[in-house]
Amino acid sequence: MDFALVLIAAIALLALGAPIFLALGLSGVLGLFLARGSLGLSFAPTSLIGQLDSFELVALPLFILMGSFLSATPVGSLLFNAARKWLGSFRGSLAICTVAACTLFGAVSGVSVAGVAAVGSIAVPEMLKSGYSQRLAAGSVVSAGALAMLIPPSVPFIIYGAISGVSIAQLFIGGIVPGLTLALALSLYIAVRTRLHPEEAPVVEVKYTWSDRLNIMGDIWHALLLVIIVLGSIYFGIATPSEAAAFGAAGAFFIALWFGQRQLASIGKILAESARVSGAILLIMGCAKIFGDYLNLIQVPQTFAASLVDSGLPAPLIMAGIMLLLIILGMLVDAISLIVVTAPIFVPVVTALGYDPLWFGIVMVLNLEMAVVTPPVGLNLYALRGVCPDLPIEQIIRGSLPFVLVQLAVLTLFVAFPKLGLWLPQFVQ
């Protein structure tokens, strides 16, 4: 009865438009009070501080800061131009270049909306000017921008690792194969689609020489070096993810200076925006921990896991149900909040079913990539609308839907064959 009251309180607060951190925090405090009386209220600050008092979480604001510095530079457009010159000119090449540029930008950002804004602001106008359909242009950008959630350094992996106790470095390594697989799948879909519907992507004959390709590398060497420093230091055991994030933030700062971001006002704006985003995420995590500790106190995750295991249903069927639930919830709640709320509940279930929590973290983030490109809460949709105001939101949404099916196909592949997501972490280990 008490649990139902707490759940109703959380839903009511969300329905009234309360921020998710407030809904989780207040309903969690209510639950602790109902479960332990006034003594339970003392658990709330301990839960919040205990969640945030983690060295691993230092990586989160630093990687966000790194992405914010790079978003203030033309790195996104340079990566798009580099991909364009290296891939050449063929039907659908501009959309495939967008996928490649977003993949590279994701490796120096970790935030999907940053990739959409940085690459989309140059890629969409170029595609529309070349005669590409609005749907193809929009869909390729919003779906490829989501690759930053999988391609390390990934903010969702940092959050999942902090909550579940899974190694963030192992999660980073585990995200490489599904990230590159999804990038390849999106590219293949674009190639097939433009071959079947050539009117959506006219061929623009532009010849690039090897001199052009080598010269453009001189414009992106700093971004590539930053990727090598950050990820190389993690994979070779030279630095922890938090230490590598510090290197990355410092490197991004110098890249911003290189591109002329020297005014105190612009640097202050970048720092303020990074602090706002980081604070919002950390506040959600802390308040979700209060709610999660209440659930653990009354043993909801344990009871839920035991009931599913004892139900006699096949483990793959239960896992398919969890994936379907995450897809539905992802349409209503942003990906970061969903990880914070659901991971403490689902990880015990997954572990009890015999699955590796590292694998579940990988497929969970792969699943939630769809959350950022599906309405009504898809952040990438509105990020693209913000940088391309002439593009109708209806066209952006309709353009993203076929790409969501590609994401779903890749998710199904990695859920059906867990070893595909685990072989690289096991090999590196």
Buried (B, 14 or more C-beta within 10 A) or exposed (E): EEBEEBEEBBEEBBEEEBBBBBBBBBBBBBBBBBBBEEEBEEBBEEBBEBBBEBEBBBBBBBBBBBBBBBBBBBBBBBBBBBBBBBBEBBBBBBBBBBBBBBBBBBBBBBBBBBBBBBBBBBBBBBBBEBEBBBBBBBBBBBBBBBBBBBBBBBBBBBBBBBBBEBBBBBBBBBBBBBBBBBBEBBBEBBBEBBEEEEEBBBBBEEEBEEEBBEEBEEBBEBBBBBBEBBBEBBBEEEBBBBBBBBBBBBBBBEBBEEBEBEEEEEBEBBBEBBBEBBEBBBBBBBBBBBBBBBBBBBEBBBEBBBEBBEEEEEBEEBBBEBBEEBBEBBEEBBBBBBBBBBBBBBBBBBBBBEBBBBBBBBBBBBBBBBBBBBEEBBBBBBBBBEBBEEBEBEBBBBBBBBBBEBBBEBBEBBBEEBEBBBEBBEEBE
